[in-house]
Amino acid sequence: MNFGDSKVKIFIYANDHPPPHCHVIINKVETRVILPTLEILSGPKLTKEALDLLLEKLDDLCDTFDHYNPKKHLE
């Protein structure tokens, strides 16, 4: 599921591993971000634009991770 825009792409994958996270891609470079804390799991620091978009979509991102990855935050 893609939550981004033309510059910042934010993905949630089904059957993904814990902790709850999303994949943020900017200029073909990926950063994995823990939800809901927005701590960087791996990859480079995010731009202000990306952080603003994550904050705007945070509730939807968390709900979507839980929907496609039930109980993965408990593992």
N, C-alpha and C positions, 0 to 999 in steps of 0.2 A: 504494500500500500504506500503510495507516494503522497507526501504532505507538503512538498516544496513548491518552488516557483521555477522560473527559467534559469536563475543563477545558483540557487541553493536547492538541492534535492534531498529530501528526508524520507527514508524508507524504514518500514517495519516488515520483518520477514516472519512467515509462519514457521512453526517448529524450530525457533531459534533458541539458543542457550541462555541460561541466566548469567548475570543479573538482567532485569528488564532494561532494554536499551534500544536505541535507534541508530541508523546509519545515515550520516550526513555527508553528502558528496558535493564538493565545490571544485570546479575545474578538474574533474576526474580524480581528485584526491579525497580519500575517505577518512572520516573520523567517526568512531563509535562513541556514543554518549549515553551514560546511565540515566534512566528515568526513575523518579522525577527530579533527581538532584542536579542533573545536567553536568555531572562530573565527567571528564574525559576518560574513557576506558582505553582507547588507543587512537593514535593519529595526532595530527597537528592541532594547535589552538584554533578555535573557531573565530570567524569574523563577527563583528557587532551585528551585521545583518542576519547572519545565521542564528546567533543567540536570540535576537529579537523574534525571529520566526519560530524558534523552539518554544520560547515563552508564550507566544500567542497560541500555539497549537498544543501546549503541554497536556492539557486534560484529554484531548482527542488521542494524542500519542500514547499516553498511559492506558487509556481504555482499549485502544486497538492492539497494543502489545498483549494485554490480558486476554482479549478476545481470541487472538490467533495463537497464543502461547499459554493456555490455561495452566495455572499452578506452577509455571516456570520460575516465578519469583520465590517460590518456597523451596526450591532444590538447593 
